[in-house]
Amino acid sequence: MALMVAVAVTGTVLAPGDIPLEPATGRSRVVGVYLPLLLVNGGLTFYVCRVGRARSALRSLLGRGWDSVGRTCTDLALASAAWLVIEVAEAGFATRRNTVALALLPHTAAERAMWVLVAMTVGFCEEVVYRGYLQTQLTAFTRRASVAVVLQALLFGMAHGEQGLGVALRFALYGVMFGALARWRRSLIPGIACHVGIDVASGLLAG
């Protein structure tokens, strides 16, 4: 938790107040923005899944898989419903996007291709770290699942603090929804599907 708070605070403090929406000539978001995102999220996921363990905890953190057609369809339906709720909510704030959020969006064909990889990686990694690892550990620590859901959501919102207080609060609420969904289904899969869908759409549809 201290490591994640440190990463979040560092990102917020170092975030420039005015990021140009178009990179300077010869520069690309692929190297300056997307690769660091991949490294940070991949590093945190490796840390929670492997460091200090005899073997990877990824499979146990993911939870129950798609072991039947009915479960697969239910998870996909829940992911779609959650995606729609968040997209509708975000649409109401579309005109208030700050420069930090806008600067992340892809503009060239190469950036859009890279964005898909980034969206899939970040969506997967954040669910494993927050809803998988943190929620499990906080449940064991507090002995109250509801408290764990709220605490991991607050950390999730804090991790997006460089985009402003409003964004951090909204993401914390989304984190509660993802956390409740993961606990209900005993699986990260529907949350991962929804999260990846949101991230992919945010770049390809708005870019």
C-alpha positions as CSV (number, residue, x, y, z in Angstrom):
1,M,0.0,0.0,0.0
2,A,2.9,2.4,0.8
3,L,4.4,1.7,-2.6
4,M,1.2,2.3,-4.4
5,V,0.5,5.5,-2.5
6,A,4.1,6.7,-3.2
7,V,3.6,6.0,-6.9
8,A,0.2,7.8,-6.9
9,V,1.6,10.9,-5.0
10,T,4.7,11.1,-7.2
11,G,2.6,11.0,-10.4
12,T,0.3,13.7,-9.0
13,V,3.2,16.0,-7.9
14,L,5.2,15.6,-11.1
15,A,2.2,16.0,-13.4
16,P,2.7,19.2,-15.3
17,G,0.0,21.8,-15.0
18,D,-0.3,22.4,-18.7
19,I,0.3,19.4,-21.1
20,P,0.2,20.2,-24.8
21,L,-2.5,18.2,-26.6
22,E,-0.2,17.6,-29.5
23,P,3.3,16.3,-28.9
24,A,6.2,18.4,-30.1
25,T,7.6,17.6,-33.5
26,G,9.6,14.3,-33.5
27,R,8.0,13.2,-30.2
28,S,5.4,10.5,-29.7
29,R,3.1,9.5,-26.9
30,V,4.3,5.9,-27.5
31,V,7.6,6.5,-25.9
32,G,6.9,9.4,-23.6
33,V,3.5,8.3,-22.2
34,Y,2.5,4.8,-23.2
35,L,5.7,2.8,-22.4
36,P,6.0,4.3,-18.9
37,L,2.3,3.3,-18.3
38,L,3.1,-0.3,-19.4
39,L,6.2,-0.4,-17.2
40,V,4.5,0.9,-14.1
41,N,1.4,-1.3,-14.3
42,G,3.4,-4.3,-15.3
43,G,5.8,-3.7,-12.5
44,L,3.1,-3.4,-9.8
45,T,1.4,-6.5,-11.1
46,F,4.6,-8.5,-11.0
47,Y,5.2,-7.2,-7.5
48,V,1.9,-8.3,-6.0
49,C,1.9,-11.6,-7.9
50,R,5.4,-12.8,-7.6
51,V,7.7,-10.9,-5.2
52,G,8.2,-12.7,-1.9
53,R,6.3,-15.8,-3.2
54,A,7.4,-19.2,-4.1
55,R,5.2,-19.1,-7.2
56,S,2.9,-16.7,-8.9
57,A,-0.3,-15.8,-7.2
58,L,-1.9,-14.5,-10.5
59,R,-4.2,-17.5,-11.0
60,S,-5.6,-17.4,-7.5
61,L,-6.1,-13.6,-7.7
62,L,-8.1,-13.9,-10.9
63,G,-10.6,-16.1,-9.2
64,R,-13.1,-18.3,-10.8
65,G,-12.9,-18.7,-14.6
66,W,-15.4,-19.3,-17.3
67,D,-16.2,-22.9,-16.5
68,S,-19.7,-23.0,-18.1
69,V,-21.5,-21.3,-20.9
70,G,-24.0,-19.8,-18.5
71,R,-21.3,-18.2,-16.3
72,T,-19.5,-16.8,-19.4
73,C,-22.7,-15.2,-20.7
74,T,-23.5,-13.8,-17.3
75,D,-20.1,-12.3,-16.8
76,L,-20.1,-10.7,-20.3
77,A,-23.6,-9.3,-19.6
78,L,-22.5,-7.8,-16.3
79,A,-19.3,-6.4,-17.9
80,S,-21.4,-4.8,-20.7
81,A,-23.9,-3.4,-18.2
82,A,-21.1,-1.9,-16.1
83,W,-19.4,-0.5,-19.2
84,L,-22.6,1.2,-20.2
85,V,-23.1,2.7,-16.8
86,I,-19.6,4.2,-16.7
87,E,-19.7,5.4,-20.3
88,V,-23.0,7.2,-19.6
89,A,-21.5,8.7,-16.5
90,E,-18.3,9.8,-18.2
91,A,-20.3,11.3,-21.1
92,G,-21.7,13.9,-18.7
93,F,-18.1,15.0,-17.9
94,A,-16.8,14.9,-21.5
95,T,-16.7,18.7,-21.8
96,R,-14.8,19.0,-18.6
97,R,-11.8,16.8,-19.4
98,N,-8.6,18.3,-18.3
99,T,-5.4,18.6,-20.3
100,V,-3.8,15.6,-18.4
101,A,-6.6,13.3,-19.6
102,L,-6.7,14.7,-23.1
103,A,-3.0,14.5,-23.5
104,L,-3.1,10.7,-23.0
105,L,-5.4,10.1,-26.0
106,P,-3.9,8.8,-29.2
107,H,-3.8,10.9,-32.4
108,T,-1.8,8.9,-35.0
109,A,-2.3,5.4,-36.3
110,A,0.8,4.2,-34.4
111,E,-0.5,5.7,-31.2
112,R,-3.9,4.1,-31.7
113,A,-2.4,0.7,-32.2
114,M,-0.2,1.2,-29.1
115,W,-3.2,2.5,-27.2
116,V,-5.1,-0.8,-27.6
117,L,-2.1,-2.7,-26.0
118,V,-1.9,-0.1,-23.2
119,A,-5.7,-0.3,-22.6
120,M,-5.6,-4.1,-22.4
121,T,-2.6,-4.1,-20.1
122,V,-3.7,-1.3,-17.8
123,G,-7.2,-2.7,-17.5
124,F,-5.9,-6.2,-16.7
125,C,-3.2,-5.0,-14.3
126,E,-5.3,-2.5,-12.3
127,E,-8.0,-5.1,-11.7
128,V,-5.4,-7.6,-10.5
129,V,-3.6,-5.1,-8.3
130,Y,-6.7,-3.3,-6.8
131,R,-9.6,-5.8,-6.9
132,G,-7.4,-8.9,-6.8
133,Y,-4.5,-8.3,-4.4
134,L,-5.5,-5.2,-2.4
135,Q,-9.1,-6.2,-1.9
136,T,-8.1,-9.7,-0.7
137,Q,-5.4,-8.4,1.6
138,L,-7.5,-5.6,3.1
139,T,-10.4,-8.1,3.6
140,A,-8.0,-10.3,5.7
141,F,-6.6,-7.3,7.5
142,T,-9.9,-5.6,8.4
143,R,-12.0,-8.8,8.5
144,R,-14.8,-6.8,6.7
145,A,-15.2,-7.2,3.0
146,S,-17.2,-4.0,2.6
147,V,-14.4,-2.0,4.2
148,A,-11.9,-3.6,1.9
149,V,-14.0,-2.7,-1.1
150,V,-14.1,0.9,-0.1
151,L,-10.4,1.2,0.9
152,Q,-9.1,-0.3,-2.4
153,A,-11.4,2.0,-4.3
154,L,-10.0,5.0,-2.5
155,L,-6.5,3.9,-3.4
156,F,-7.7,3.4,-7.0
157,G,-9.0,6.9,-7.1
158,M,-5.8,8.3,-5.6
159,A,-3.8,6.6,-8.3
160,H,-5.6,8.8,-10.8
161,G,-5.2,12.0,-8.7
162,E,-3.0,13.6,-11.3
163,Q,-6.1,14.2,-13.4
164,G,-7.8,16.2,-10.7
165,L,-10.0,15.7,-7.6
166,G,-13.1,15.2,-9.6
167,V,-11.7,12.4,-11.7
168,A,-10.2,10.8,-8.6
169,L,-13.6,10.8,-6.9
170,R,-15.3,9.4,-9.9
171,F,-12.7,6.6,-10.3
172,A,-13.1,5.8,-6.6
173,L,-16.8,5.2,-7.2
174,Y,-16.0,3.1,-10.2
175,G,-13.6,1.2,-8.0
176,V,-16.3,0.4,-5.5
177,M,-18.5,-1.0,-8.4
178,F,-15.6,-3.1,-9.7
179,G,-14.8,-4.3,-6.2
180,A,-18.4,-5.3,-5.4
181,L,-18.6,-7.1,-8.8
182,A,-15.4,-9.0,-8.1
183,R,-16.6,-10.1,-4.7
184,W,-20.1,-11.0,-6.0
185,R,-18.7,-13.1,-8.9
186,R,-15.6,-14.3,-7.0
187,S,-13.7,-13.4,-10.1
188,L,-11.9,-10.5,-11.7
189,I,-12.9,-11.5,-15.2
190,P,-16.0,-9.4,-15.7
191,G,-14.3,-6.4,-14.2
192,I,-11.3,-6.9,-16.5
193,A,-13.5,-7.2,-19.5
194,C,-15.4,-4.0,-18.6
195,H,-12.2,-2.1,-17.6
196,V,-10.4,-3.0,-20.9
197,G,-13.5,-2.1,-22.9
198,I,-13.7,1.3,-21.2
199,D,-10.0,2.1,-21.7
200,V,-10.0,1.0,-25.4
201,A,-13.1,3.0,-26.1
202,S,-11.9,6.1,-24.4
203,G,-8.9,6.3,-26.7
204,L,-10.3,5.0,-30.0
205,L,-13.6,6.8,-29.9
206,A,-12.4,10.1,-28.5
207,G,-9.1,10.2,-30.2
